[in-house]
Amino acid sequence: MENLTAYDLKRKEKNVPFTECTIVKTSRGGYMAKGLNSYGNKMNAMLSEAKALEAIEKGIATKGF
């Protein structure tokens, strides 16, 4: 895994990489990446547990739970 990506609603672009990212746990037990892209727009993406923990281990994202 190189980088986490999400859909940018403001610019309507797919697979936009996060510049800073935090992994949080939802109330139902899922994992979500929250952060900003290079334009300063907020983005969110749902992740599997394996992908979320891998991103934290590799230093791509910070742990927020």
Summary of the structure (lengths in Angstrom):
residues: 65
radius of gyration: 11.1
end to end distance: 21.3
largest distance: 30.4
contacts: 173
relative contact order: 0.29
helix: 14%
strand: 45%
